[in-house]
Amino acid sequence: MRFDSVMKQVARVIAIVATLYHVYIGFFGLTRPLANYAITLSLFMCLAFLYVPFRGKGKRITIFDACLALLSLVVGFYVVANYQVISVRPTMVGELTNFEYGLGILAIILVLESTRRTIGMPLVYIAMFFLLYCYFGNHLPGMFSHGGFSSGDIVESMYLTLDGIHGTPIAVVATLVIQFVLFGAFLEGSGAAKFFVDISMSLMGRLKGAAGHIGNFAAALFGTMTGSPTASTVTVGSFGIPMMKKTGFTPIFAGAITSVSCTGAALMPPVMGTAAFLMAEMTGVRYIDICRAAIFPAVLYFFSCSLIVYLEASKTGIVGFRKEELPSFLKTLPISLQYMGPIAVLIILLIIGYAPALCAVVASFLIFLASFFRKGTRMNLRSLINTLEATSKTSISVATSCASAGIVVGAIVLTGLGGKFASIVVAVSHQSLFLALFLTMIASLILGMGMPLPVVYILTAVLCGPAISTLGIPVIAAHLFLVYFACISAVTPPVAVAAYAAAAIAEDNPVKIGFAGFKYAIAGFIIPYVMVYDQSILLEGGLLKIAIAVASCTVGVFALSSAVSNWLFTTLTSWEKGLLFAGGILLVYPELITSLIGICCIAPVFRINYAKKHLLMKTSGGR
């Protein structure tokens, strides 16, 4: 047997062991945090070198790759074996041995190389910049300067403490991300993806532009469990985009709206792609309070996606499916109970207050049991093993990128840059809330180019969170603002990763699909600002105020969606689009004066465009 074949089998075994280890963490929690995180990181770095060899993914595994995988296990094993000594000794007081210094440098290099292999160079450059800042920052002028650190101090902080590569980002992977990836893998392995399609078709199939609505609904159901805009786009897009093209939508529109809806899936409670749990960890706000605050903005986002589909279908004359082409809702319902039961248990356990990782593992087990209810969905030993392996393979890029993010977070903590950055943002914005939010949005979009949502959120929460919180914004609104833009970066050019994934399925120009997705995601760029300026849409405040905010925002999003679609009852002129856009912006900000002005802007457009439609129908003989 060839070396490559042997190592692939070894990789498979390690992947299964890694998943089972995190199932154990989900059930029993952490006993020795630094050691537990070291095991997580070493296992996933090892898998990164075996599943993504030096020559590229899918290529032959060489001895060099195997050596790097072995060294990944060594640097983790040292922390585990010496945990009792490392965990109690003070850091940066001269106790770092030469052997530990060498292992620490090796661990940092392995983290950077595994990140390069799995997600590319951008995050590697960022991590290297912050390492250099730790060492040379004392030579910088002004407020960016710090007291200076030796290479030993930096290596020890990054390798042997909970502030570096074994810090908060990798802790989130070990205690949250992998368990929910496991839940998503069981949903997919047990055939839930087909159920999501069937239930979506039975509910939405008769609507105008039905294929697009089906994709949106399936994205909201399935995407919230995966948390990855790209993975959701590939999964939902694999059936949604061809179906949309077949019914008459252009490839560019099909790819763009699919990437937008799948990106927004990570904003939809209850799971929010682990964003809700990350927020709870970072802010101390209860999980259930985060979900309650996030529900209406997420519904508003998907309302915008559905409106854009409906308006595009109206413009191009695309109708829904015939009844006989659709699955029966009554026949689909029994299957839905098979999957909705475990999902309901997950939600109930989360609301009661059990640890999210435990909830995800229990729900995964219930999905496995539920698969036996029907012969067509029954999981056998092979599919179980494949699901366990798929969980680890899916988690590799998140784990390695979170380790590199740990370097960034560790450098920020070590040098005190977080507080300085907050002061800089406040100073540059001249106490202007809007300017501070705008700068934070740009930082989130830049950091989000090609990086997983958890990493982007953690980095922006550490860097930008303190800056906007100092301006008097409620914590939950500030962090939802960060989550939204960390997510929306997936459809923001020039690196719109979700749109590029959709382009491969749509078989059209990725740049055009990226810019179209950017346009159709208009609600996602505006809603976060509204959350900050008026917490009524987070369902905070009196019932009347909340009702007014909900109504005003809904009409505003309708006007914005119409403007970007260039269609209301018929084609819009430039001035009609301008008035709808302006009126939509004013209505989305739910104050009495702005809402009244917004209504005055859009009301004439509705009247004139409706009259224009009837005139066109008369001139065309009523067709």
ABEGO torsion letter per residue (X at the ends): XBAAAAAAAAAAAAAAAAAAAAAAAAAAEBABAAAAAAAAAAAAAAAAAAABBAAEBGBBBBAAAAAAAAAAAAAAAAAAAAAAAAAABBBGAGABBAAAAAAAAAAAAAAAAAAAAAAEAAAAAAAAAAAAAAAAAAABBEAABBAEBBAAAAAAAAAABAABAABAAAAAAAAAAAAAAAAAAAAAAAGAAAAAAAAAAAAAAABBGAAAAAAAAAAAAAAAAAGBAAAAAAAAAAAAAAAAAAAGBBAAAAAAAAAAAAAAAAABOAAGGGAAAAAAAAAGBBAAAAAAAAAAAAAAAAAAAAAAAAAAAAAAGBBBBBAAABBBAAAAAAAAAAAAAAAAAAAAAAAAGBBAAAAAAAAAAAAAAAAAABAAABBBAAAAAAAAAAAAAAAAAAAAAAAAAAAAAAAAAAAGAAAAAAAAAAAAAGGBAAAAAAAAAAAAAAAABGBBAAAAAAAAAAAAAAAAAAAGBBAAAAAAAAAAAAAAAAABOABBAAAAAAAAAAGBBAAAAAAAAAAAAAAAAAAAAAAAABAAAAGBEBAAAAAAAAAAAAAAAAAAAAAAAGBBABBBBAAAAAAAAAAAAAAABBBAAAAAAAAAAAAAAAAAAAAAAAAAAAAAGGX
